[in-house]
Amino acid sequence: MDILNHYFPNLTDHQRQLFQQLETEFRGWNERLNLVARTDVDNLAERHFLHSLGIAKVIEFVPGSSVLDVGTGGGLPGLPLAILFPEVKFHLVDSIGKKIRAVQEMAQALHLSNVTAEQIRAEQLRPKYDYVVSRAVARLATFHTWIAHRYKPHGNATTGLYYLKGGDLTEEIQEAGLPATEYNLKDFFTEEFFETKKVVFVPATAAK
């Protein structure tokens, strides 16, 4: 977990403990469900937790706000972000029931009272949120149609989608026809893994 302390030196002792516990829980569940590739488990802190927290290098979620994590899988990026932002409410959704059960169990084990997890498709949701996060579930044009009407009205310039993607996204962003801003994670993290990784921000106003 040294890598998290290095890039987030203001973590409290409690948060450090939670990340440690999340790693233990995640490894246990991964043995049963293959939440992430087995080859990646040795790099859990870097390639999954730190990658998830890349969003926090781009946006500081406002205390009291709400975040929807779509296609959360094993709870990424939602669980690491929920540890980092304890004053923010996170709703993690996925269409695969056994993954959501794992997420619910992990959130419970860590006593993350700011997390709820549900087996549902994003387009079936009714609540509204300040922010949406996700890790490369689909092409941007497709993904945006699922979440375009999930935003609370009267957002500000920072409310919207924070999408973790990799590679050259020029064509994908053009195809979507959305006002998107790319943030390179290599500007924040020096590890080779982040060389082509990005956070794409699409403001909530793009859904109007």
C-alpha positions, 0 to 999 in steps of 0.5 A: 500500500506504499504506492497509495501513501506516496501519491495520497500522503494525506490519508488518515491512519483509518483510511490506510487501514481500510485500503489494507483491509480492502486488499485482503477482502478483494484477494479473497473474493477474487479467488472465488469470482475472478473479479480481476485477471489473476495475473493482475492480483499482484499489482492490485494496489497500482493497477486497480486501487491507484488507477481508480483513485486517478479520478481523485487527481482530477476532481475533489467530490463535494462532501454531501454529493452523490456518485454513481459507479456504473459497471462496478464489477468488483467495486472499482472505482467505487470502493477506493473512492468511497474510502477516500471520500467518506463524506460522499455517497456512492451507489455502485451498480452492475448487471452481474449479481454475484459481483454485486454480492461481493461488493456488498460484502466488502463494503459491509466488512469495511463498514463503509456506510457511504456505499450502496450496491445494487444489481441493475442496469444504469438505464433502469435507474431512477435516482439522480446523481451529481457525478458518474464514474466508471472504468471503460465499460463501453465506448463513450458514445454508447455509455453516455446514452445510459447515464445521460439522464441520471444527473441532478439538475442545477449541477456546477462546472465539475458535475458530470462523468469521469470515465477511466479509459486507455489509449488514443481516444481521439476517434472515440470522442469525435464519434460521441460528439460530446464536449469531453476533456482528457486528463492524462494519468501519467501527469500524476503517476510515474508508473509505466502502467499509467503511460496511456491511461486517462480520465475523460470528463464529460460535463453533466450539461452535455446531457441537456 
